[in-house]
């Protein structure tokens, strides 16, 4: 087993069979010790958040696979805090695809003159580069295609998948009396297929209940038993 990547919240290892192993950490993104899923630096550690993120990801990946939505997920090991996944090639140096149901976070910081916190955004999709030095800048479809990062068809596929996935997860949150504001996904190519990769956890979404943001550990508790 060879480590091929050290990420902010996970390390990635290549297995002998060609699949990959994700090892979840107790690190979360944020600023000045405050959790922020939109931040591009590790802001704090939360004991047990790695396992909680793994189990929440397991819950959603298994639900999605059962619904016929293919992902990179194969299996999870709660004791080892690891997830085994299919190989997939990322786009460029990595992209994050954000779907916003309501305005919050960086959307307000960028467009606050035109938007108010909690404003309905009707599944607004935007793509950002994974580039810490440039603070993960947004990138348009035209730029993605012109720079050869993805094709027009791949962009439209990812955009459609993102809206479908977000609605699926928002519906699950609604069953628990919670409101999904925004979520970020990552996608990769496996042959000619575009697959959802990475994780689906409290660390990559904002969820509110009764007007108060739900902390990642509290959010995970609703889905891991």
Biotite code that builds the C-alpha atoms (Angstrom):
import biotite.structure as struc

atoms = struc.array([
    struc.Atom([0.000, 0.000, 0.000], chain_id="A", res_id=1, res_name="UNK", atom_name="CA", element="C"),
    struc.Atom([1.493, 3.316, -1.129], chain_id="A", res_id=2, res_name="UNK", atom_name="CA", element="C"),
    struc.Atom([0.475, 6.760, 0.117], chain_id="A", res_id=3, res_name="UNK", atom_name="CA", element="C"),
    struc.Atom([-0.172, 8.953, -2.911], chain_id="A", res_id=4, res_name="UNK", atom_name="CA", element="C"),
    struc.Atom([-1.714, 12.059, -1.373], chain_id="A", res_id=5, res_name="UNK", atom_name="CA", element="C"),
    struc.Atom([-1.887, 13.889, 1.955], chain_id="A", res_id=6, res_name="UNK", atom_name="CA", element="C"),
    struc.Atom([-5.004, 16.040, 2.115], chain_id="A", res_id=7, res_name="UNK", atom_name="CA", element="C"),
    struc.Atom([-6.450, 18.423, 4.680], chain_id="A", res_id=8, res_name="UNK", atom_name="CA", element="C"),
    struc.Atom([-9.007, 15.958, 6.024], chain_id="A", res_id=9, res_name="UNK", atom_name="CA", element="C"),
    struc.Atom([-7.917, 12.630, 4.454], chain_id="A", res_id=10, res_name="UNK", atom_name="CA", element="C"),
    struc.Atom([-4.852, 10.741, 3.307], chain_id="A", res_id=11, res_name="UNK", atom_name="CA", element="C"),
    struc.Atom([-5.048, 8.621, 0.143], chain_id="A", res_id=12, res_name="UNK", atom_name="CA", element="C"),
    struc.Atom([-3.321, 5.273, -0.430], chain_id="A", res_id=13, res_name="UNK", atom_name="CA", element="C"),
    struc.Atom([-3.116, 3.110, -3.540], chain_id="A", res_id=14, res_name="UNK", atom_name="CA", element="C"),
    struc.Atom([-3.941, -0.552, -2.941], chain_id="A", res_id=15, res_name="UNK", atom_name="CA", element="C"),
    struc.Atom([-2.316, -3.508, -4.658], chain_id="A", res_id=16, res_name="UNK", atom_name="CA", element="C"),
    struc.Atom([-5.574, -4.341, -6.498], chain_id="A", res_id=17, res_name="UNK", atom_name="CA", element="C"),
    struc.Atom([-5.691, -0.892, -8.144], chain_id="A", res_id=18, res_name="UNK", atom_name="CA", element="C"),
    struc.Atom([-8.372, 0.550, -5.861], chain_id="A", res_id=19, res_name="UNK", atom_name="CA", element="C"),
    struc.Atom([-7.692, 3.337, -3.367], chain_id="A", res_id=20, res_name="UNK", atom_name="CA", element="C"),
    struc.Atom([-8.012, 3.712, 0.402], chain_id="A", res_id=21, res_name="UNK", atom_name="CA", element="C"),
    struc.Atom([-9.108, 6.984, 2.023], chain_id="A", res_id=22, res_name="UNK", atom_name="CA", element="C"),
    struc.Atom([-7.975, 7.447, 5.636], chain_id="A", res_id=23, res_name="UNK", atom_name="CA", element="C"),
    struc.Atom([-10.143, 10.022, 7.391], chain_id="A", res_id=24, res_name="UNK", atom_name="CA", element="C"),
    struc.Atom([-8.609, 12.506, 9.859], chain_id="A", res_id=25, res_name="UNK", atom_name="CA", element="C"),
    struc.Atom([-10.011, 14.548, 12.740], chain_id="A", res_id=26, res_name="UNK", atom_name="CA", element="C"),
    struc.Atom([-9.105, 17.799, 10.961], chain_id="A", res_id=27, res_name="UNK", atom_name="CA", element="C"),
    struc.Atom([-11.752, 20.164, 9.560], chain_id="A", res_id=28, res_name="UNK", atom_name="CA", element="C"),
    struc.Atom([-11.504, 23.325, 7.497], chain_id="A", res_id=29, res_name="UNK", atom_name="CA", element="C"),
    struc.Atom([-12.104, 26.713, 9.065], chain_id="A", res_id=30, res_name="UNK", atom_name="CA", element="C"),
    struc.Atom([-10.619, 29.993, 10.216], chain_id="A", res_id=31, res_name="UNK", atom_name="CA", element="C"),
    struc.Atom([-9.513, 31.035, 13.720], chain_id="A", res_id=32, res_name="UNK", atom_name="CA", element="C"),
    struc.Atom([-10.866, 27.842, 15.227], chain_id="A", res_id=33, res_name="UNK", atom_name="CA", element="C"),
    struc.Atom([-14.323, 28.209, 13.667], chain_id="A", res_id=34, res_name="UNK", atom_name="CA", element="C"),
    struc.Atom([-15.599, 25.519, 11.283], chain_id="A", res_id=35, res_name="UNK", atom_name="CA", element="C"),
    struc.Atom([-16.199, 26.687, 7.709], chain_id="A", res_id=36, res_name="UNK", atom_name="CA", element="C"),
    struc.Atom([-16.751, 24.120, 4.918], chain_id="A", res_id=37, res_name="UNK", atom_name="CA", element="C"),
    struc.Atom([-15.784, 26.789, 2.388], chain_id="A", res_id=38, res_name="UNK", atom_name="CA", element="C"),
    struc.Atom([-12.365, 27.459, 3.902], chain_id="A", res_id=39, res_name="UNK", atom_name="CA", element="C"),
    struc.Atom([-9.217, 26.139, 2.228], chain_id="A", res_id=40, res_name="UNK", atom_name="CA", element="C"),
    struc.Atom([-7.117, 25.664, 5.367], chain_id="A", res_id=41, res_name="UNK", atom_name="CA", element="C"),
    struc.Atom([-7.409, 23.344, 8.346], chain_id="A", res_id=42, res_name="UNK", atom_name="CA", element="C"),
    struc.Atom([-8.889, 25.474, 11.097], chain_id="A", res_id=43, res_name="UNK", atom_name="CA", element="C"),
    struc.Atom([-9.305, 23.024, 13.956], chain_id="A", res_id=44, res_name="UNK", atom_name="CA", element="C"),
    struc.Atom([-9.454, 19.412, 15.073], chain_id="A", res_id=45, res_name="UNK", atom_name="CA", element="C"),
    struc.Atom([-12.614, 17.777, 16.370], chain_id="A", res_id=46, res_name="UNK", atom_name="CA", element="C"),
    struc.Atom([-12.114, 14.475, 18.165], chain_id="A", res_id=47, res_name="UNK", atom_name="CA", element="C"),
    struc.Atom([-14.019, 11.714, 16.362], chain_id="A", res_id=48, res_name="UNK", atom_name="CA", element="C"),
    struc.Atom([-14.999, 13.829, 13.350], chain_id="A", res_id=49, res_name="UNK", atom_name="CA", element="C"),
    struc.Atom([-13.008, 11.597, 10.989], chain_id="A", res_id=50, res_name="UNK", atom_name="CA", element="C"),
    struc.Atom([-15.004, 8.512, 11.961], chain_id="A", res_id=51, res_name="UNK", atom_name="CA", element="C"),
    struc.Atom([-18.245, 10.497, 11.942], chain_id="A", res_id=52, res_name="UNK", atom_name="CA", element="C"),
    struc.Atom([-17.465, 11.781, 8.441], chain_id="A", res_id=53, res_name="UNK", atom_name="CA", element="C"),
    struc.Atom([-16.656, 8.280, 7.254], chain_id="A", res_id=54, res_name="UNK", atom_name="CA", element="C"),
    struc.Atom([-19.902, 6.809, 8.592], chain_id="A", res_id=55, res_name="UNK", atom_name="CA", element="C"),
    struc.Atom([-21.998, 9.668, 7.241], chain_id="A", res_id=56, res_name="UNK", atom_name="CA", element="C"),
    struc.Atom([-20.326, 9.222, 3.843], chain_id="A", res_id=57, res_name="UNK", atom_name="CA", element="C"),
    struc.Atom([-21.017, 5.493, 4.030], chain_id="A", res_id=58, res_name="UNK", atom_name="CA", element="C"),
    struc.Atom([-24.695, 6.204, 4.731], chain_id="A", res_id=59, res_name="UNK", atom_name="CA", element="C"),
    struc.Atom([-25.118, 8.503, 1.739], chain_id="A", res_id=60, res_name="UNK", atom_name="CA", element="C"),
    struc.Atom([-22.930, 6.590, -0.727], chain_id="A", res_id=61, res_name="UNK", atom_name="CA", element="C"),
    struc.Atom([-24.807, 3.362, -0.018], chain_id="A", res_id=62, res_name="UNK", atom_name="CA", element="C"),
    struc.Atom([-28.133, 5.173, -0.392], chain_id="A", res_id=63, res_name="UNK", atom_name="CA", element="C"),
    struc.Atom([-27.026, 6.684, -3.705], chain_id="A", res_id=64, res_name="UNK", atom_name="CA", element="C"),
    struc.Atom([-25.651, 3.421, -5.069], chain_id="A", res_id=65, res_name="UNK", atom_name="CA", element="C"),
    struc.Atom([-28.901, 1.663, -4.116], chain_id="A", res_id=66, res_name="UNK", atom_name="CA", element="C"),
    struc.Atom([-30.819, 4.379, -5.998], chain_id="A", res_id=67, res_name="UNK", atom_name="CA", element="C"),
    struc.Atom([-28.778, 3.659, -9.123], chain_id="A", res_id=68, res_name="UNK", atom_name="CA", element="C"),
    struc.Atom([-26.514, 6.715, -8.832], chain_id="A", res_id=69, res_name="UNK", atom_name="CA", element="C"),
    struc.Atom([-23.011, 5.372, -9.393], chain_id="A", res_id=70, res_name="UNK", atom_name="CA", element="C"),
    struc.Atom([-20.200, 6.630, -7.156], chain_id="A", res_id=71, res_name="UNK", atom_name="CA", element="C"),
    struc.Atom([-16.604, 5.630, -6.417], chain_id="A", res_id=72, res_name="UNK", atom_name="CA", element="C"),
    struc.Atom([-17.627, 3.998, -3.107], chain_id="A", res_id=73, res_name="UNK", atom_name="CA", element="C"),
    struc.Atom([-16.859, 0.313, -2.522], chain_id="A", res_id=74, res_name="UNK", atom_name="CA", element="C"),
    struc.Atom([-16.824, -0.227, 1.255], chain_id="A", res_id=75, res_name="UNK", atom_name="CA", element="C"),
    struc.Atom([-15.988, 1.347, 4.614], chain_id="A", res_id=76, res_name="UNK", atom_name="CA", element="C"),
    struc.Atom([-14.143, 0.133, 7.728], chain_id="A", res_id=77, res_name="UNK", atom_name="CA", element="C"),
    struc.Atom([-15.328, 2.051, 10.796], chain_id="A", res_id=78, res_name="UNK", atom_name="CA", element="C"),
    struc.Atom([-12.625, 0.642, 13.093], chain_id="A", res_id=79, res_name="UNK", atom_name="CA", element="C"),
    struc.Atom([-9.798, 1.654, 10.751], chain_id="A", res_id=80, res_name="UNK", atom_name="CA", element="C"),
    struc.Atom([-11.623, 4.889, 9.772], chain_id="A", res_id=81, res_name="UNK", atom_name="CA", element="C"),
    struc.Atom([-11.036, 4.094, 6.096], chain_id="A", res_id=82, res_name="UNK", atom_name="CA", element="C"),
    struc.Atom([-13.067, 3.897, 2.898], chain_id="A", res_id=83, res_name="UNK", atom_name="CA", element="C"),
    struc.Atom([-12.153, 1.785, -0.126], chain_id="A", res_id=84, res_name="UNK", atom_name="CA", element="C"),
    struc.Atom([-12.992, 3.419, -3.455], chain_id="A", res_id=85, res_name="UNK", atom_name="CA", element="C"),
    struc.Atom([-12.686, 2.848, -7.190], chain_id="A", res_id=86, res_name="UNK", atom_name="CA", element="C"),
    struc.Atom([-9.925, 4.639, -9.104], chain_id="A", res_id=87, res_name="UNK", atom_name="CA", element="C"),
    struc.Atom([-10.951, 7.857, -10.822], chain_id="A", res_id=88, res_name="UNK", atom_name="CA", element="C"),
    struc.Atom([-8.999, 10.620, -12.537], chain_id="A", res_id=89, res_name="UNK", atom_name="CA", element="C"),
    struc.Atom([-9.624, 14.113, -11.239], chain_id="A", res_id=90, res_name="UNK", atom_name="CA", element="C"),
    struc.Atom([-10.180, 17.098, -13.509], chain_id="A", res_id=91, res_name="UNK", atom_name="CA", element="C"),
    struc.Atom([-7.087, 19.260, -13.874], chain_id="A", res_id=92, res_name="UNK", atom_name="CA", element="C"),
    struc.Atom([-5.429, 19.686, -10.483], chain_id="A", res_id=93, res_name="UNK", atom_name="CA", element="C"),
    struc.Atom([-8.784, 19.143, -8.798], chain_id="A", res_id=94, res_name="UNK", atom_name="CA", element="C"),
    struc.Atom([-12.153, 20.919, -8.812], chain_id="A", res_id=95, res_name="UNK", atom_name="CA", element="C"),
    struc.Atom([-14.888, 21.474, -6.260], chain_id="A", res_id=96, res_name="UNK", atom_name="CA", element="C"),
    struc.Atom([-18.481, 21.758, -7.433], chain_id="A", res_id=97, res_name="UNK", atom_name="CA", element="C"),
    struc.Atom([-20.707, 23.743, -5.092], chain_id="A", res_id=98, res_name="UNK", atom_name="CA", element="C"),
    struc.Atom([-24.488, 23.665, -5.119], chain_id="A", res_id=99, res_name="UNK", atom_name="CA", element="C"),
    struc.Atom([-26.263, 26.421, -3.219], chain_id="A", res_id=100, res_name="UNK", atom_name="CA", element="C"),
    struc.Atom([-29.883, 26.190, -2.157], chain_id="A", res_id=101, res_name="UNK", atom_name="CA", element="C"),
    struc.Atom([-29.647, 29.283, 0.058], chain_id="A", res_id=102, res_name="UNK", atom_name="CA", element="C"),
    struc.Atom([-27.137, 32.111, 0.311], chain_id="A", res_id=103, res_name="UNK", atom_name="CA", element="C"),
    struc.Atom([-24.451, 31.815, 2.984], chain_id="A", res_id=104, res_name="UNK", atom_name="CA", element="C"),
    struc.Atom([-20.695, 31.755, 3.475], chain_id="A", res_id=105, res_name="UNK", atom_name="CA", element="C"),
    struc.Atom([-18.506, 32.867, 0.580], chain_id="A", res_id=106, res_name="UNK", atom_name="CA", element="C"),
    struc.Atom([-21.547, 33.623, -1.579], chain_id="A", res_id=107, res_name="UNK", atom_name="CA", element="C"),
    struc.Atom([-22.498, 36.408, 0.832], chain_id="A", res_id=108, res_name="UNK", atom_name="CA", element="C"),
    struc.Atom([-18.899, 37.578, 1.103], chain_id="A", res_id=109, res_name="UNK", atom_name="CA", element="C"),
    struc.Atom([-18.697, 37.940, -2.683], chain_id="A", res_id=110, res_name="UNK", atom_name="CA", element="C"),
    struc.Atom([-22.199, 39.094, -3.573], chain_id="A", res_id=111, res_name="UNK", atom_name="CA", element="C"),
    struc.Atom([-23.542, 40.634, -0.379], chain_id="A", res_id=112, res_name="UNK", atom_name="CA", element="C"),
    struc.Atom([-24.567, 43.815, -2.206], chain_id="A", res_id=113, res_name="UNK", atom_name="CA", element="C"),
    struc.Atom([-27.037, 41.717, -4.207], chain_id="A", res_id=114, res_name="UNK", atom_name="CA", element="C"),
    struc.Atom([-27.826, 38.843, -1.846], chain_id="A", res_id=115, res_name="UNK", atom_name="CA", element="C"),
    struc.Atom([-28.973, 38.340, 1.725], chain_id="A", res_id=116, res_name="UNK", atom_name="CA", element="C"),
    struc.Atom([-28.198, 35.441, 4.061], chain_id="A", res_id=117, res_name="UNK", atom_name="CA", element="C"),
    struc.Atom([-30.700, 32.646, 3.607], chain_id="A", res_id=118, res_name="UNK", atom_name="CA", element="C"),
    struc.Atom([-31.946, 33.918, 0.242], chain_id="A", res_id=119, res_name="UNK", atom_name="CA", element="C"),
    struc.Atom([-33.308, 31.137, -1.970], chain_id="A", res_id=120, res_name="UNK", atom_name="CA", element="C"),
    struc.Atom([-30.809, 30.327, -4.750], chain_id="A", res_id=121, res_name="UNK", atom_name="CA", element="C"),
    struc.Atom([-32.683, 27.444, -6.422], chain_id="A", res_id=122, res_name="UNK", atom_name="CA", element="C"),
    struc.Atom([-29.791, 24.949, -6.723], chain_id="A", res_id=123, res_name="UNK", atom_name="CA", element="C"),
    struc.Atom([-27.221, 27.418, -8.032], chain_id="A", res_id=124, res_name="UNK", atom_name="CA", element="C"),
    struc.Atom([-24.113, 25.524, -9.225], chain_id="A", res_id=125, res_name="UNK", atom_name="CA", element="C"),
    struc.Atom([-20.591, 26.918, -9.408], chain_id="A", res_id=126, res_name="UNK", atom_name="CA", element="C"),
    struc.Atom([-17.161, 25.339, -9.862], chain_id="A", res_id=127, res_name="UNK", atom_name="CA", element="C"),
    struc.Atom([-13.967, 26.349, -8.079], chain_id="A", res_id=128, res_name="UNK", atom_name="CA", element="C"),
    struc.Atom([-10.362, 25.336, -8.612], chain_id="A", res_id=129, res_name="UNK", atom_name="CA", element="C"),
    struc.Atom([-8.674, 23.464, -5.776], chain_id="A", res_id=130, res_name="UNK", atom_name="CA", element="C"),
    struc.Atom([-5.859, 25.973, -5.401], chain_id="A", res_id=131, res_name="UNK", atom_name="CA", element="C"),
    struc.Atom([-4.991, 27.094, -1.887], chain_id="A", res_id=132, res_name="UNK", atom_name="CA", element="C"),
    struc.Atom([-2.547, 29.775, -3.051], chain_id="A", res_id=133, res_name="UNK", atom_name="CA", element="C"),
    struc.Atom([-5.309, 31.479, -5.057], chain_id="A", res_id=134, res_name="UNK", atom_name="CA", element="C"),
    struc.Atom([-8.002, 30.787, -2.441], chain_id="A", res_id=135, res_name="UNK", atom_name="CA", element="C"),
    struc.Atom([-9.928, 28.334, -4.629], chain_id="A", res_id=136, res_name="UNK", atom_name="CA", element="C"),
    struc.Atom([-11.103, 30.796, -7.295], chain_id="A", res_id=137, res_name="UNK", atom_name="CA", element="C"),
    struc.Atom([-14.402, 30.191, -9.118], chain_id="A", res_id=138, res_name="UNK", atom_name="CA", element="C"),
    struc.Atom([-14.051, 29.190, -12.763], chain_id="A", res_id=139, res_name="UNK", atom_name="CA", element="C"),
    struc.Atom([-16.657, 29.437, -15.525], chain_id="A", res_id=140, res_name="UNK", atom_name="CA", element="C"),
    struc.Atom([-17.711, 26.728, -17.947], chain_id="A", res_id=141, res_name="UNK", atom_name="CA", element="C"),
    struc.Atom([-16.126, 28.663, -20.814], chain_id="A", res_id=142, res_name="UNK", atom_name="CA", element="C"),
    struc.Atom([-12.790, 28.759, -18.979], chain_id="A", res_id=143, res_name="UNK", atom_name="CA", element="C"),
    struc.Atom([-12.976, 25.050, -18.092], chain_id="A", res_id=144, res_name="UNK", atom_name="CA", element="C"),
    struc.Atom([-13.576, 24.131, -21.726], chain_id="A", res_id=145, res_name="UNK", atom_name="CA", element="C"),
    struc.Atom([-11.118, 26.645, -23.217], chain_id="A", res_id=146, res_name="UNK", atom_name="CA", element="C"),
    struc.Atom([-8.328, 25.511, -20.868], chain_id="A", res_id=147, res_name="UNK", atom_name="CA", element="C"),
    struc.Atom([-8.983, 21.840, -21.659], chain_id="A", res_id=148, res_name="UNK", atom_name="CA", element="C"),
    struc.Atom([-9.913, 20.906, -18.092], chain_id="A", res_id=149, res_name="UNK", atom_name="CA", element="C"),
    struc.Atom([-13.187, 19.309, -19.183], chain_id="A", res_id=150, res_name="UNK", atom_name="CA", element="C"),
    struc.Atom([-15.486, 19.170, -22.182], chain_id="A", res_id=151, res_name="UNK", atom_name="CA", element="C"),
    struc.Atom([-18.758, 21.037, -22.543], chain_id="A", res_id=152, res_name="UNK", atom_name="CA", element="C"),
    struc.Atom([-20.619, 17.713, -22.270], chain_id="A", res_id=153, res_name="UNK", atom_name="CA", element="C"),
    struc.Atom([-18.755, 16.754, -19.088], chain_id="A", res_id=154, res_name="UNK", atom_name="CA", element="C"),
    struc.Atom([-19.598, 20.108, -17.531], chain_id="A", res_id=155, res_name="UNK", atom_name="CA", element="C"),
    struc.Atom([-23.295, 19.714, -18.291], chain_id="A", res_id=156, res_name="UNK", atom_name="CA", element="C"),
    struc.Atom([-23.231, 16.124, -16.968], chain_id="A", res_id=157, res_name="UNK", atom_name="CA", element="C"),
    struc.Atom([-21.581, 17.261, -13.716], chain_id="A", res_id=158, res_name="UNK", atom_name="CA", element="C"),
    struc.Atom([-23.984, 20.180, -13.334], chain_id="A", res_id=159, res_name="UNK", atom_name="CA", element="C"),
    struc.Atom([-27.003, 17.892, -13.766], chain_id="A", res_id=160, res_name="UNK", atom_name="CA", element="C"),
    struc.Atom([-25.563, 15.299, -11.379], chain_id="A", res_id=161, res_name="UNK", atom_name="CA", element="C"),
    struc.Atom([-24.825, 18.007, -8.809], chain_id="A", res_id=162, res_name="UNK", atom_name="CA", element="C"),
    struc.Atom([-28.422, 19.214, -8.776], chain_id="A", res_id=163, res_name="UNK", atom_name="CA", element="C"),
    struc.Atom([-29.748, 15.652, -8.520], chain_id="A", res_id=164, res_name="UNK", atom_name="CA", element="C"),
    struc.Atom([-27.354, 14.785, -5.687], chain_id="A", res_id=165, res_name="UNK", atom_name="CA", element="C"),
    struc.Atom([-28.112, 17.973, -3.789], chain_id="A", res_id=166, res_name="UNK", atom_name="CA", element="C"),
    struc.Atom([-31.855, 17.404, -3.964], chain_id="A", res_id=167, res_name="UNK", atom_name="CA", element="C"),
    struc.Atom([-31.374, 13.806, -2.810], chain_id="A", res_id=168, res_name="UNK", atom_name="CA", element="C"),
    struc.Atom([-29.353, 14.920, 0.215], chain_id="A", res_id=169, res_name="UNK", atom_name="CA", element="C"),
    struc.Atom([-31.625, 17.892, 0.951], chain_id="A", res_id=170, res_name="UNK", atom_name="CA", element="C"),
    struc.Atom([-34.616, 15.519, 1.052], chain_id="A", res_id=171, res_name="UNK", atom_name="CA", element="C"),
    struc.Atom([-32.773, 13.306, 3.556], chain_id="A", res_id=172, res_name="UNK", atom_name="CA", element="C"),
    struc.Atom([-32.006, 16.359, 5.692], chain_id="A", res_id=173, res_name="UNK", atom_name="CA", element="C"),
    struc.Atom([-35.618, 17.473, 5.522], chain_id="A", res_id=174, res_name="UNK", atom_name="CA", element="C"),
    struc.Atom([-36.732, 14.129, 6.989], chain_id="A", res_id=175, res_name="UNK", atom_name="CA", element="C"),
    struc.Atom([-34.668, 15.051, 10.060], chain_id="A", res_id=176, res_name="UNK", atom_name="CA", element="C"),
    struc.Atom([-36.160, 18.545, 10.269], chain_id="A", res_id=177, res_name="UNK", atom_name="CA", element="C"),
    struc.Atom([-33.034, 20.194, 8.848], chain_id="A", res_id=178, res_name="UNK", atom_name="CA", element="C"),
    struc.Atom([-32.414, 22.518, 5.925], chain_id="A", res_id=179, res_name="UNK", atom_name="CA", element="C"),
    struc.Atom([-29.442, 22.047, 3.581], chain_id="A", res_id=180, res_name="UNK", atom_name="CA", element="C"),
    struc.Atom([-28.068, 25.454, 2.555], chain_id="A", res_id=181, res_name="UNK", atom_name="CA", element="C"),
    struc.Atom([-25.102, 24.415, 0.424], chain_id="A", res_id=182, res_name="UNK", atom_name="CA", element="C"),
    struc.Atom([-22.830, 21.474, -0.298], chain_id="A", res_id=183, res_name="UNK", atom_name="CA", element="C"),
    struc.Atom([-19.658, 20.839, -2.257], chain_id="A", res_id=184, res_name="UNK", atom_name="CA", element="C"),
    struc.Atom([-18.854, 17.741, -4.291], chain_id="A", res_id=185, res_name="UNK", atom_name="CA", element="C"),
    struc.Atom([-15.906, 16.381, -6.202], chain_id="A", res_id=186, res_name="UNK", atom_name="CA", element="C"),
    struc.Atom([-16.123, 14.369, -9.411], chain_id="A", res_id=187, res_name="UNK", atom_name="CA", element="C"),
    struc.Atom([-13.680, 12.216, -11.325], chain_id="A", res_id=188, res_name="UNK", atom_name="CA", element="C"),
    struc.Atom([-13.516, 10.250, -14.561], chain_id="A", res_id=189, res_name="UNK", atom_name="CA", element="C"),
    struc.Atom([-13.589, 6.460, -14.577], chain_id="A", res_id=190, res_name="UNK", atom_name="CA", element="C"),
    struc.Atom([-13.293, 5.380, -18.217], chain_id="A", res_id=191, res_name="UNK", atom_name="CA", element="C"),
    struc.Atom([-16.060, 7.269, -19.999], chain_id="A", res_id=192, res_name="UNK", atom_name="CA", element="C"),
    struc.Atom([-18.111, 7.759, -16.815], chain_id="A", res_id=193, res_name="UNK", atom_name="CA", element="C"),
    struc.Atom([-18.238, 10.787, -14.536], chain_id="A", res_id=194, res_name="UNK", atom_name="CA", element="C"),
    struc.Atom([-18.379, 9.600, -10.916], chain_id="A", res_id=195, res_name="UNK", atom_name="CA", element="C"),
    struc.Atom([-19.024, 11.305, -7.599], chain_id="A", res_id=196, res_name="UNK", atom_name="CA", element="C"),
    struc.Atom([-15.849, 10.917, -5.519], chain_id="A", res_id=197, res_name="UNK", atom_name="CA", element="C"),
    struc.Atom([-14.374, 12.041, -2.164], chain_id="A", res_id=198, res_name="UNK", atom_name="CA", element="C"),
    struc.Atom([-16.919, 12.172, 0.705], chain_id="A", res_id=199, res_name="UNK", atom_name="CA", element="C"),
    struc.Atom([-20.409, 13.333, 1.715], chain_id="A", res_id=200, res_name="UNK", atom_name="CA", element="C"),
    struc.Atom([-20.171, 14.549, 5.292], chain_id="A", res_id=201, res_name="UNK", atom_name="CA", element="C"),
    struc.Atom([-20.766, 17.438, 7.645], chain_id="A", res_id=202, res_name="UNK", atom_name="CA", element="C"),
    struc.Atom([-17.386, 18.807, 6.646], chain_id="A", res_id=203, res_name="UNK", atom_name="CA", element="C"),
    struc.Atom([-18.518, 19.730, 3.140], chain_id="A", res_id=204, res_name="UNK", atom_name="CA", element="C"),
    struc.Atom([-21.985, 21.169, 3.694], chain_id="A", res_id=205, res_name="UNK", atom_name="CA", element="C"),
    struc.Atom([-23.898, 23.789, 5.660], chain_id="A", res_id=206, res_name="UNK", atom_name="CA", element="C"),
    struc.Atom([-27.079, 22.613, 7.322], chain_id="A", res_id=207, res_name="UNK", atom_name="CA", element="C"),
    struc.Atom([-29.413, 24.642, 9.537], chain_id="A", res_id=208, res_name="UNK", atom_name="CA", element="C"),
    struc.Atom([-32.119, 23.630, 11.996], chain_id="A", res_id=209, res_name="UNK", atom_name="CA", element="C"),
    struc.Atom([-34.510, 26.207, 13.425], chain_id="A", res_id=210, res_name="UNK", atom_name="CA", element="C"),
    struc.Atom([-32.279, 28.959, 12.058], chain_id="A", res_id=211, res_name="UNK", atom_name="CA", element="C"),
    struc.Atom([-29.115, 27.683, 13.759], chain_id="A", res_id=212, res_name="UNK", atom_name="CA", element="C"),
    struc.Atom([-26.230, 26.035, 11.887], chain_id="A", res_id=213, res_name="UNK", atom_name="CA", element="C"),
    struc.Atom([-25.777, 22.369, 12.783], chain_id="A", res_id=214, res_name="UNK", atom_name="CA", element="C"),
    struc.Atom([-22.235, 21.458, 13.830], chain_id="A", res_id=215, res_name="UNK", atom_name="CA", element="C"),
    struc.Atom([-20.576, 18.594, 11.899], chain_id="A", res_id=216, res_name="UNK", atom_name="CA", element="C"),
    struc.Atom([-20.625, 16.100, 14.792], chain_id="A", res_id=217, res_name="UNK", atom_name="CA", element="C"),
    struc.Atom([-24.268, 16.860, 15.607], chain_id="A", res_id=218, res_name="UNK", atom_name="CA", element="C"),
    struc.Atom([-25.172, 16.542, 11.950], chain_id="A", res_id=219, res_name="UNK", atom_name="CA", element="C"),
    struc.Atom([-23.426, 13.188, 11.587], chain_id="A", res_id=220, res_name="UNK", atom_name="CA", element="C"),
    struc.Atom([-25.214, 11.842, 14.661], chain_id="A", res_id=221, res_name="UNK", atom_name="CA", element="C"),
    struc.Atom([-28.477, 11.981, 12.700], chain_id="A", res_id=222, res_name="UNK", atom_name="CA", element="C"),
    struc.Atom([-27.178, 9.485, 10.128], chain_id="A", res_id=223, res_name="UNK", atom_name="CA", element="C"),
    struc.Atom([-24.779, 7.100, 11.885], chain_id="A", res_id=224, res_name="UNK", atom_name="CA", element="C"),
    struc.Atom([-26.952, 5.762, 14.713], chain_id="A", res_id=225, res_name="UNK", atom_name="CA", element="C"),
])
